């Protein structure tokens, strides 16, 4: 397999780096960023159909994967005021809506919208 399309090895190297950072620096102010990138990296999936047509490797992350909800929950609960928690709220809300927990999902989205409005004012 050509190195440029061996994304699994590159993904694993990045995940190892994020895990090392998370383990060694649990009190870092950069922790929400590390958790965000770890979760989003886990959610990227290759667009196989596009690759078959164009031979260009691209990825999407349109919806949360169940395996990553623990990371999104850590980000949401441990760093609720961080900008990265907005994405965590959206991903958790998306998952809750899929479980027909619409009121909880709407509540998370409402809080995220208020937070976003406050961030835009600054």
Buried (B, 14 or more C-beta within 10 A) or exposed (E): EEEEEEEEEEBEEEBEEBEEBBEEEEEEEEBBBBBBBBBBBBBBEBBEEBEEEEEEBEEEBEEBBEEBBEBBBBBBEBBEEBEBBBBBBBBBBBBBBEEEBEEEBEBBBEBBEEBEEEEEEE
